Amino acid sequence: MSPKYDTAEAYYELIKKFAAQKGLIFNPDEQGIVWPLIEGLFANKQRYGHPTCPCRLADGDFELDKDIICPCRYAQADIEEYGKCYCGLYVSDDYPAGRDVDFLVPEKRTK
């Protein structure tokens, strides 16, 4: 990992830029949702070398994990259908607007 991103805070700044470029919106619950997930992503990046979703079990093998590298392969479809991705880091622009914020997005990963 580049020394430039050697803290969760620095990694968060990187993720914010990436999310903005991809049109992804962070969950408005920064303390309860966003920060714990950023810390989990950062820990997984340090542990495995790639930022796998902290809400899923990773193998540590890039090829086996590439579908759950954040934002995961399922995120966009989940956001469109449920208003948030599986872990809740990214949300739709109208979130929560009449949605149950505690609703669990069904797992689409079959591995």
C-alpha positions in Angstrom: 0.0 0.0 0.0 1.3 3.4 -0.8 2.4 5.3 2.3 0.1 8.1 1.1 -2.9 5.9 2.2 -1.5 4.4 5.3 -4.4 5.4 7.6 -8.1 4.9 7.4 -8.6 8.6 7.2 -6.3 9.0 4.2 -8.0 5.9 2.6 -11.4 7.5 3.1 -10.2 10.6 1.2 -9.2 8.3 -1.7 -12.5 6.5 -1.6 -14.5 9.8 -1.6 -12.7 10.9 -4.8 -13.3 7.5 -6.4 -17.0 7.5 -5.4 -17.5 11.0 -6.8 -15.9 10.0 -10.1 -18.2 6.9 -10.3 -21.3 8.8 -9.3 -21.7 6.9 -6.0 -23.2 8.5 -3.0 -22.2 7.6 0.6 -24.8 6.7 3.1 -25.8 9.8 5.1 -25.1 7.9 8.4 -21.4 8.8 8.5 -20.6 7.6 12.1 -22.9 4.6 12.2 -22.4 3.2 8.7 -19.7 4.9 6.6 -16.8 5.0 9.1 -17.1 1.4 10.3 -17.2 0.2 6.7 -14.2 2.5 5.7 -12.2 1.0 8.6 -13.2 -2.5 7.4 -12.2 -1.8 3.8 -8.9 -0.3 5.0 -8.2 -3.4 7.2 -9.0 -5.7 4.3 -6.8 -3.7 2.0 -4.0 -4.1 4.5 -4.7 -7.8 5.1 -5.4 -9.0 1.6 -3.9 -6.3 -0.6 -7.4 -5.4 -2.0 -10.4 -3.7 -0.3 -13.0 -6.4 -0.1 -16.4 -5.7 1.3 -16.1 -6.0 5.1 -19.6 -7.5 5.2 -18.6 -10.6 3.2 -16.1 -13.4 3.8 -13.0 -12.9 1.6 -10.6 -15.6 0.5 -7.6 -13.3 0.2 -7.1 -14.5 -3.4 -7.7 -11.6 -5.8 -9.3 -13.8 -8.4 -11.7 -15.3 -5.9 -12.4 -11.9 -4.3 -12.6 -9.6 -7.3 -16.5 -9.6 -7.3 -16.5 -8.2 -3.7 -13.9 -5.5 -4.1 -15.6 -2.3 -3.1 -17.7 -1.2 -4.9 -18.6 -4.8 -5.5 -20.0 -6.2 -8.7 -23.5 -6.2 -7.2 -23.5 -2.6 -5.8 -25.1 -0.8 -8.7 -28.0 -3.2 -9.2 -28.6 -3.3 -5.4 -28.7 0.5 -5.2 -31.1 0.6 -8.1 -33.4 -2.0 -6.7 -33.1 -1.5 -2.9 -31.8 2.1 -2.5 -28.5 0.9 -1.1 -25.7 -1.6 -1.7 -25.4 -4.8 0.4 -23.3 -3.3 3.1 -25.1 0.1 3.0 -22.0 2.2 2.2 -23.4 3.5 -1.1 -27.0 4.6 -1.5 -29.4 6.1 -4.1 -29.8 9.8 -4.5 -33.3 9.6 -2.9 -32.2 7.5 0.1 -34.0 6.8 2.4 -37.2 8.5 0.9 -39.8 6.1 2.1 -37.4 3.1 2.5 -36.8 1.1 5.6 -33.1 2.0 6.4 -32.8 -1.2 8.5 -33.8 -3.4 5.5 -31.2 -6.0 4.7 -30.3 -6.2 1.0 -30.4 -9.9 -0.1 -27.0 -11.5 -0.8 -26.5 -12.0 -4.6 -23.1 -13.6 -4.3 -23.2 -17.3 -4.8 -19.7 -18.3 -3.8 
